[in-house]
């Protein structure tokens, strides 16, 4: 396939959008958790060293999928870290323990993610350590939502609507990475890749079957929905009956990086090439209705 030229755009709010000069596929690729731009202002507010904060990142996922525009698909990334504000959460998932002042009436303080310390403004790092030395003014949460969270979702929503308008349907690959050891005492991961479709609610069976077939053909061990079924993005945007398929992809970090040093490993280029092959395969789907028949 002839590769498509692309151009990088910055819609604002720490959002990076790399678009092909001509979008030729119904596929949109996004990396919401690979941002690693830690502002000095943010680092002054936290009690943890940046090396501890970085363990919450989906490290280098933006690089693994960066070939998407060359195959005619737009590629959206959050450049800010998820520990600053997490775009894969509902904006209402606010942790009462974190803030001083009155929370908005719509705040969902009892969600499972909030209770685990992983709300839209995370309270805990990946290690379970408290990120902040003291509660934050609720105005800070409001500011981060307005300056970073909503610009990401505005851009994502626009991409999905425009792509569906052009092609009649849209497939969103929501790209993440996972630690290779998912529980204490586990010597190796059960799966190399976990696909999440909210147990059939966010993505058509044809798309997830297609993705699984590609990955298995590449030699990966592939699981579905356990332990990652998809987060807020899959839940909110995924409506297969309305022509919007959202599939979350979790890739084991051991495949492409040293999880201790947070450095790229020799496996990086091979995984990136495999992700490019997946994107090329999915980009050839012109009609989900015809494909499923």
Buried (B, 14 or more C-beta within 10 A) or exposed (E): EEEBEBEEBEBEBBBBBBBBEEBBBBBBBBBBBBBBEBEEEBEEBBEBEEEBBBBBBBBBBBBBBBBBBBBBBBBBBBBBBBBBBBBBBBBBBBBEEBBEEEBEEEBBBEBEBBEEBBBBBBBBBBEEBBBBEEBBEBEBBBEBBEBBBBBBBBBBEEBBEBBBEEBEBBBBBBBBBBBBBBEEEEEEBEBBBBBBBBEEBBBBEBBBEBBBEBBEEBEBEBBBBEEBBBBBBBBBBBEBEEBBBBBBBBBBBBBBBEBEEBEBBEEBEEBBEBBBBBBBBBBEBEEBEEBEE
